[in-house]
Amino acid sequence: MAKIMVLHGPNLNLLGKREPEVYGRETLADINGKIISFAEERSSSVETFQSNHEGQLIDWIHEAMSWADGILINPGAFTHYSYALRDAITASGLPCIEVHISNVQSREAFRRKSVLAAVCIGSISGFGWKSYILGLRALLDYLEDNDPA
């Protein structure tokens, strides 16, 4: 059974209220429920975390090294400038997939650059809350394909 850490970055606690025309009407609790259900269908488990604080996300990544098989992360605005998150992902040695609800490539120019993408096994954006499910599916497939057993 794969164990996945799901990290939600800054302002994602406001999902359902914040710019619903961009981020949809699903709340973070709604999305977490859908992620958990999908993981269970795949005989896997997830632990979900959200923080508006970069250091807290980094601490959770460090902790994941002792229990998780992979990381699914929506780093929010940290995507564009957090070399500290990038270093934490690299140091963890865990496969990581970056997800975004909106299509960051079709938005403001500053949102088009991810400093995390190069240390993730892939990135998925633009599919609303389903970006999380697509990312989780890809991560679980990756783990299955790369299982040394």
C-alpha positions as CSV (number, residue, x, y, z in Angstrom):
1,M,0.0,0.0,0.0
2,A,1.5,3.3,-1.1
3,K,1.4,6.2,1.4
4,I,1.2,9.6,-0.1
5,M,1.6,13.0,1.5
6,V,-0.6,15.7,0.0
7,L,0.5,19.2,0.6
8,H,-1.7,22.3,-0.1
9,G,0.2,25.6,0.0
10,P,-0.9,29.2,0.8
11,N,-4.4,30.4,0.4
12,L,-5.7,27.0,-0.6
13,N,-7.7,27.0,2.7
14,L,-9.8,29.6,1.0
15,L,-10.9,27.3,-1.8
16,G,-14.6,27.6,-2.6
17,K,-14.5,31.3,-1.6
18,R,-11.4,32.7,-3.3
19,E,-12.0,33.5,-7.0
20,P,-14.4,30.7,-7.7
21,E,-14.2,31.6,-11.4
22,V,-10.6,30.6,-11.3
23,Y,-10.4,28.0,-8.6
24,G,-13.9,26.5,-8.6
25,R,-16.5,26.1,-5.8
26,E,-15.1,23.0,-4.2
27,T,-13.7,23.6,-0.7
28,L,-10.4,22.2,0.5
29,A,-12.4,19.7,2.5
30,D,-14.3,18.6,-0.6
31,I,-11.1,18.1,-2.5
32,N,-9.4,16.2,0.3
33,G,-12.4,13.9,0.5
34,K,-12.1,13.2,-3.2
35,I,-8.4,12.6,-2.9
36,I,-8.9,10.2,0.0
37,S,-11.6,8.3,-1.9
38,F,-9.5,7.9,-5.0
39,A,-6.5,6.7,-2.9
40,E,-8.7,4.1,-1.2
41,E,-9.9,2.9,-4.6
42,R,-6.2,2.4,-5.5
43,S,-5.5,0.6,-2.2
44,S,-3.4,3.5,-1.0
45,S,-3.5,6.0,1.7
46,V,-3.0,9.7,1.9
47,E,-2.4,12.2,4.6
48,T,-3.4,15.8,3.7
49,F,-1.9,19.0,5.1
50,Q,-2.4,22.7,4.4
51,S,-0.3,25.7,5.5
52,N,0.1,29.3,4.5
53,H,3.7,29.1,5.9
54,E,6.7,28.0,3.9
55,G,8.6,26.6,6.8
56,Q,5.7,24.4,7.9
57,L,5.5,22.9,4.5
58,I,9.3,22.2,4.6
59,D,9.0,20.6,8.0
60,W,6.2,18.3,6.7
61,I,8.3,17.3,3.7
62,H,11.2,16.4,6.1
63,E,8.8,14.3,8.2
64,A,7.5,12.6,5.1
65,M,10.9,11.0,4.6
66,S,10.2,8.7,7.5
67,W,6.8,7.4,6.3
68,A,5.7,8.5,2.8
69,D,6.3,6.9,-0.5
70,G,5.7,10.1,-2.5
71,I,4.4,13.6,-2.3
72,L,1.6,15.4,-4.2
73,I,2.0,19.2,-3.8
74,N,0.0,22.2,-4.8
75,P,2.6,24.8,-3.6
76,G,0.4,27.8,-4.6
77,A,2.4,31.0,-5.0
78,F,5.5,29.3,-3.6
79,T,5.7,27.6,-7.0
80,H,7.3,30.7,-8.4
81,Y,10.0,31.5,-6.0
82,S,10.5,29.0,-3.1
83,Y,14.0,27.6,-3.6
84,A,13.6,26.4,0.0
85,L,10.7,24.1,-0.9
86,R,12.7,23.0,-4.0
87,D,15.6,22.0,-1.8
88,A,13.3,20.2,0.7
89,I,11.8,18.1,-2.1
90,T,15.2,17.3,-3.5
91,A,16.6,16.4,0.0
92,S,13.6,14.1,0.7
93,G,14.4,11.8,-2.2
94,L,10.7,11.2,-2.6
95,P,9.0,11.3,-6.0
96,C,6.9,14.4,-6.1
97,I,4.2,15.7,-8.5
98,E,3.3,19.3,-8.6
99,V,-0.4,20.2,-9.3
100,H,-2.4,23.4,-9.8
101,I,-6.1,23.9,-10.1
102,S,-5.8,26.6,-12.7
103,N,-3.9,26.5,-16.0
104,V,-0.9,28.5,-14.8
105,Q,0.4,28.8,-18.4
106,S,-2.6,30.8,-19.4
107,R,-2.4,33.3,-16.5
108,E,-0.1,36.1,-15.6
109,A,3.5,35.9,-16.8
110,F,4.9,35.4,-13.2
111,R,2.8,32.3,-12.8
112,R,4.3,30.6,-15.8
113,K,7.6,29.8,-14.1
114,S,7.9,27.0,-11.5
115,V,11.2,26.7,-9.6
116,L,9.9,23.3,-8.4
117,A,9.1,21.6,-11.7
118,A,12.7,20.5,-12.3
119,V,12.8,18.5,-9.1
120,C,9.3,16.9,-9.6
121,I,8.6,13.9,-11.7
122,G,5.8,15.8,-13.4
123,S,3.4,18.7,-13.2
124,I,-0.4,18.8,-13.9
125,S,-2.4,22.0,-14.1
126,G,-5.6,23.4,-15.5
127,F,-8.1,20.7,-14.6
128,G,-9.7,22.2,-11.5
129,W,-9.9,19.9,-8.5
130,K,-9.3,17.0,-10.9
131,S,-5.7,18.1,-11.2
132,Y,-5.2,16.5,-7.8
133,I,-6.7,13.2,-8.9
134,L,-4.7,13.2,-12.2
135,G,-1.6,13.9,-10.2
136,L,-2.3,11.2,-7.6
137,R,-3.0,8.7,-10.4
138,A,0.3,9.6,-12.0
139,L,2.2,9.3,-8.8
140,L,0.7,6.0,-7.8
141,D,1.4,4.6,-11.3
142,Y,4.9,5.9,-11.1
143,L,5.4,4.1,-7.7
144,E,3.9,0.9,-9.1
145,D,6.1,1.0,-12.2
146,N,9.2,1.7,-10.1
147,D,8.5,-0.8,-7.3
148,P,11.7,-2.8,-6.8
149,A,9.8,-5.8,-5.5
